[in-house]
Amino acid sequence: GGGHAFGKAHGACPLTDAAGLPPNEAYASSPIECPWSGRCGTGKGNDTWTSGFEGAWTSTPTKWSNEFFKYLVDKEWEKHVGPGGHYQWRMKDSPDDPRMRFTTDMALLQDAKYKAIVEEFASNMTALDEAFDSAWTALTTNGNGWSTKKKCDSFSLQPRYGEQDMLDSDI
């Protein structure tokens, strides 16, 4: 793990077979295992890994804003090798500023439809709020339904993994 907002991008745990058991094996095991935990510890402190992309997307990473979009549109960005040894992007006029972008962020400006969305979010915080609210609600309430091609197992977690069992709509 790692925290995008706090200047590190998620990296893969370097351990062999780090992912843990597949769900069908985890739930059949005794005692039951939670497959999402994997074998890389807590995901905190010494149990975190970075992909090597370093930097923050905004100057206030713990505050909700449209700064990411404003700077993406308003600043000129240049590719450079970041502190983790990978290509990433920095503001050309402020190379020491810790804010950065990935190539995937920069790609949003190369497609007319995505660029229009970026520009709207940069200039209209309400539009960003409403789009996020709609997406978050759909994601957290199964608002758009599950794919007919889903490959999930049917199960309920034991109470020791949380106070509530998973809902049928979660699988």
C-alpha positions in Angstrom: 0.0 0.0 0.0 0.8 3.7 0.1 -1.2 6.9 0.0 -1.8 8.6 -3.2 -2.8 11.8 -1.5 0.2 11.8 0.8 2.9 11.7 -1.9 3.4 8.0 -2.7 1.7 5.8 -5.3 0.8 2.3 -4.4 3.4 -0.3 -5.2 3.3 -4.1 -5.3 4.4 -6.0 -2.2 7.8 -7.6 -3.1 7.0 -11.0 -1.4 6.4 -14.1 -3.5 2.7 -15.2 -3.4 1.9 -11.9 -1.6 -1.8 -11.8 -2.7 -3.0 -14.4 -0.2 -5.5 -17.1 -1.0 -8.1 -16.8 -3.8 -11.6 -16.2 -2.2 -12.9 -19.8 -2.9 -9.9 -21.2 -1.0 -9.9 -18.6 1.7 -13.6 -19.2 2.6 -13.2 -22.9 2.5 -10.2 -22.9 4.9 -10.4 -23.6 8.5 -10.2 -21.2 10.2 -11.6 -19.0 7.5 -9.2 -16.5 6.0 -9.9 -13.1 4.7 -8.4 -13.0 1.1 -8.0 -9.3 0.9 -5.4 -9.1 3.6 -2.7 -10.8 1.6 0.6 -11.7 3.2 2.3 -8.3 3.3 1.4 -7.3 6.8 -0.8 -4.4 8.0 -0.3 -2.1 5.0 0.9 0.6 7.4 4.4 1.9 8.4 7.0 -0.7 7.5 4.4 -2.8 5.7 4.0 -0.2 2.9 5.5 -0.3 -0.5 5.8 2.5 -3.1 5.8 2.1 -6.9 8.6 4.7 -7.0 6.4 7.5 -8.2 6.8 10.2 -5.6 5.0 13.5 -5.0 1.6 14.9 -4.2 -1.2 15.8 -6.6 -2.2 18.9 -4.7 -0.8 21.4 -2.1 -3.4 20.3 0.4 -3.7 16.5 0.0 -6.1 16.1 2.9 -8.6 18.8 1.7 -11.1 18.2 -1.1 -10.7 20.6 -4.0 -10.3 20.9 -7.7 -6.7 22.0 -7.5 -5.6 18.9 -9.4 -7.6 19.9 -12.4 -6.7 23.6 -12.2 -3.0 22.9 -12.2 -3.3 20.3 -14.9 -4.8 22.9 -17.2 -3.1 26.1 -16.1 0.5 24.9 -15.7 3.1 23.7 -18.2 4.4 20.3 -17.2 7.7 18.6 -18.1 8.7 15.0 -18.0 11.6 14.2 -15.6 13.0 11.3 -13.6 11.4 11.5 -10.1 13.1 10.6 -6.8 11.9 7.0 -7.2 13.8 6.6 -10.5 10.7 6.7 -12.8 9.5 9.2 -15.4 6.8 11.5 -14.0 5.8 15.1 -14.6 6.6 18.3 -12.7 5.6 21.9 -13.2 8.1 23.5 -15.6 8.2 26.9 -13.8 8.5 25.3 -10.4 10.7 22.2 -10.7 11.2 21.9 -6.9 7.5 22.0 -6.1 6.5 18.5 -4.8 3.3 18.4 -6.9 3.5 16.0 -9.8 1.5 14.2 -12.4 1.7 10.7 -14.0 1.7 10.3 -17.7 -1.9 9.0 -17.4 -2.9 12.3 -15.8 -1.3 14.2 -18.7 -3.1 11.9 -21.2 -6.4 13.4 -20.1 -5.4 16.6 -22.0 -4.8 14.7 -25.2 -8.3 13.5 -25.8 -10.9 16.1 -26.6 -13.7 14.6 -24.5 -11.5 14.1 -21.4 -9.9 17.5 -21.8 -13.4 19.1 -21.8 -14.2 17.3 -18.5 -10.8 18.4 -17.0 -11.5 22.0 -18.0 -15.0 21.9 -16.6 -13.8 20.5 -13.2 -10.9 23.1 -13.2 -13.4 25.9 -13.5 -16.4 24.6 -11.8 -16.1 23.0 -8.3 -19.8 22.3 -8.2 -19.5 20.2 -11.4 -16.7 18.2 -9.8 -18.7 17.8 -6.5 -21.8 16.6 -8.4 -19.9 14.1 -10.6 -18.0 12.7 -7.6 -21.2 12.4 -5.6 -22.9 10.5 -8.4 -19.9 8.2 -9.0 -19.4 7.6 -5.3 -23.0 6.8 -4.7 -23.2 4.4 -7.6 -20.0 2.7 -6.4 -21.0 2.3 -2.7 -24.7 1.4 -3.2 -24.5 -0.9 -6.2 -26.3 1.9 -8.1 -25.3 0.7 -11.5 -25.7 -3.0 -11.0 -23.0 -5.7 -11.3 -21.7 -7.1 -14.5 -23.2 -10.3 -15.7 -19.6 -11.5 -16.2 -18.6 -11.0 -12.6 -16.4 -13.7 -11.1 -17.2 -13.3 -7.4 -17.8 -16.1 -4.9 -20.9 -16.2 -2.8 -20.0 -15.9 0.9 -20.5 -14.1 4.1 -17.6 -13.1 6.3 -17.4 -14.2 9.9 -18.1 -11.5 12.5 -14.4 -11.3 13.4 -13.8 -9.6 10.1 -16.3 -6.9 10.8 -19.5 -6.2 12.7 -21.6 -6.9 9.6 -21.7 -9.7 7.2 -21.5 -8.8 3.5 -24.8 -8.1 1.9 -26.0 -10.2 -1.1 -25.6 -7.1 -3.2 -21.9 -7.0 -2.3 -21.2 -10.2 -4.2 
